[in-house]
Amino acid sequence: MRQGGMEDNERVIVVERGSTGIGAFVLGAAIGVGLALLVAPQSGAATRRDLRRRARRIRDGVGDAVADGLDRARDMVEEGAVRVRDAIGENGLVGKAMEAGRAAADEARAEMQEHLGQTKAAYRAGARVARASRHPRSGTSTDSTD
């Protein structure tokens, strides 16, 4: 046993949450723009024009990244839908399992009906014997359940 009450062979899952992706990109771009303003050797109008140009590039880059992400997500969803359709389809695993279940249910139903018929026949025979033992003189049965 190790420290903290955990066994040596127990698995531990550690989830780390970090700031990656678009948020880090935007933060880096903002810092870059701020530094560029501080060290810019240009006039105010030229600096503003340069900032607009860089902002457009950043916006286009983010737009492209988002569009690429959406395309990848759409492809993954379509691929998953195809897999589900194949699994559910007539030749898929789910279809085969359902057919096997139906066959087993039909077989069990037929077996149960056979046992029920045998039980009814045994019950009727027992009832005839009981009636005959109560009325030994008649010798004939008037059972209407046959």
C-alpha positions as CSV (number, residue, x, y, z in Angstrom):
1,M,0.0,0.0,0.0
2,R,1.3,3.4,-0.9
3,Q,0.9,6.7,0.7
4,G,-2.6,8.2,0.5
5,G,-4.5,4.9,0.9
6,M,-4.0,3.8,-2.8
7,E,-2.7,0.4,-3.9
8,D,0.4,0.3,-6.1
9,N,-1.6,-1.3,-9.0
10,E,-4.5,1.2,-9.0
11,R,-4.9,3.3,-12.1
12,V,-5.1,7.1,-11.7
13,I,-6.5,9.4,-14.3
14,V,-5.2,12.9,-14.2
15,V,-7.1,15.6,-16.2
16,E,-5.1,18.7,-17.0
17,R,-6.9,21.7,-18.3
18,G,-4.8,24.2,-20.2
19,S,-5.5,27.2,-22.3
20,T,-4.6,26.2,-25.8
21,G,-6.1,26.9,-29.2
22,I,-7.8,30.1,-30.3
23,G,-7.7,31.9,-26.9
24,A,-3.9,31.5,-26.8
25,F,-3.7,32.6,-30.4
26,V,-5.7,35.8,-29.8
27,L,-3.7,36.6,-26.6
28,G,-0.4,36.2,-28.5
29,A,-1.7,38.4,-31.4
30,A,-2.8,41.1,-28.9
31,I,0.6,41.1,-27.2
32,G,2.3,41.3,-30.6
33,V,0.2,44.2,-31.7
34,G,0.9,46.0,-28.4
35,L,4.7,45.5,-28.8
36,A,4.5,46.6,-32.4
37,L,2.9,49.9,-31.3
38,L,5.5,50.5,-28.7
39,V,8.5,50.0,-31.1
40,A,6.9,51.3,-34.3
41,P,9.2,53.6,-36.3
42,Q,6.3,54.9,-38.4
43,S,3.9,57.7,-38.1
44,G,0.5,57.3,-36.5
45,A,-1.4,57.0,-39.8
46,A,1.1,54.4,-41.1
47,T,0.9,52.4,-37.8
48,R,-2.9,52.4,-37.9
49,R,-2.9,51.2,-41.5
50,D,-0.4,48.5,-40.6
51,L,-2.6,47.5,-37.6
52,R,-5.7,47.2,-39.8
53,R,-3.8,45.0,-42.3
54,R,-2.5,42.8,-39.5
55,A,-5.9,42.6,-37.9
56,R,-7.4,41.6,-41.2
57,R,-4.8,38.8,-41.6
58,I,-5.5,37.6,-38.0
59,R,-9.3,37.7,-38.7
60,D,-8.8,35.7,-41.9
61,G,-6.6,33.2,-40.2
62,V,-9.1,32.7,-37.4
63,G,-11.9,32.4,-39.9
64,D,-9.9,29.8,-41.9
65,A,-9.1,27.8,-38.7
66,V,-12.8,27.9,-37.7
67,A,-13.9,26.8,-41.1
68,D,-11.3,24.0,-41.1
69,G,-12.5,22.8,-37.7
70,L,-16.1,22.9,-38.8
71,D,-15.2,20.9,-41.9
72,R,-13.4,18.3,-39.9
73,A,-16.3,18.1,-37.4
74,R,-18.8,17.7,-40.2
75,D,-16.7,14.9,-41.8
76,M,-16.5,13.1,-38.4
77,V,-20.3,13.4,-37.9
78,E,-21.0,12.1,-41.4
79,E,-18.5,9.2,-40.9
80,G,-20.2,8.3,-37.6
81,A,-23.7,8.4,-39.3
82,V,-22.5,6.0,-41.9
83,R,-21.2,3.6,-39.3
84,V,-24.5,3.8,-37.4
85,R,-26.4,3.2,-40.6
86,D,-24.2,0.2,-41.4
87,A,-24.6,-1.2,-37.8
88,I,-28.4,-0.8,-37.9
89,G,-28.8,-1.8,-41.5
90,E,-30.1,-5.1,-42.8
91,N,-26.6,-6.6,-43.0
92,G,-25.2,-4.9,-39.9
93,L,-24.5,-6.4,-36.5
94,V,-27.6,-5.0,-34.9
95,G,-29.8,-6.4,-37.7
96,K,-28.1,-9.8,-37.3
97,A,-28.5,-9.7,-33.5
98,M,-32.2,-8.8,-33.8
99,E,-32.8,-11.6,-36.2
100,A,-31.1,-14.1,-33.9
101,G,-33.3,-12.8,-31.0
102,R,-36.4,-13.2,-33.1
103,A,-35.5,-16.8,-34.0
104,A,-34.7,-17.6,-30.3
105,A,-38.0,-16.1,-29.2
106,D,-39.9,-18.1,-31.9
107,E,-38.2,-21.3,-30.8
108,A,-38.9,-20.6,-27.1
109,R,-42.6,-19.8,-28.0
110,A,-43.0,-23.1,-29.8
111,E,-41.4,-25.0,-27.0
112,M,-43.6,-23.3,-24.4
113,Q,-46.7,-24.1,-26.4
114,E,-45.7,-27.7,-26.6
115,H,-45.2,-27.9,-22.8
116,L,-48.5,-26.1,-22.3
117,G,-50.2,-28.7,-24.4
118,Q,-48.6,-31.5,-22.5
119,T,-49.6,-29.9,-19.2
120,K,-53.2,-29.5,-20.3
121,A,-53.4,-33.1,-21.4
122,A,-51.9,-34.2,-18.0
123,Y,-54.4,-32.0,-16.2
124,R,-57.3,-33.4,-18.1
125,A,-56.1,-37.0,-17.5
126,G,-55.8,-36.3,-13.8
127,A,-59.2,-34.7,-13.6
128,R,-60.7,-37.8,-15.3
129,V,-59.0,-40.1,-12.8
130,A,-60.2,-37.9,-9.9
131,R,-63.8,-37.9,-11.2
132,A,-63.7,-41.6,-11.8
133,S,-62.5,-42.3,-8.3
134,R,-65.4,-40.2,-6.9
135,H,-68.0,-41.9,-9.1
136,P,-66.8,-45.5,-9.5
137,R,-70.2,-46.8,-10.7
138,S,-70.6,-44.8,-13.8
139,G,-67.4,-45.9,-15.5
140,T,-67.8,-43.3,-18.3
141,S,-66.6,-39.8,-18.4
142,T,-68.7,-36.8,-19.2
143,D,-65.7,-34.5,-19.4
144,S,-66.5,-31.6,-21.7
145,T,-63.0,-30.2,-21.7
146,D,-61.5,-32.7,-24.2
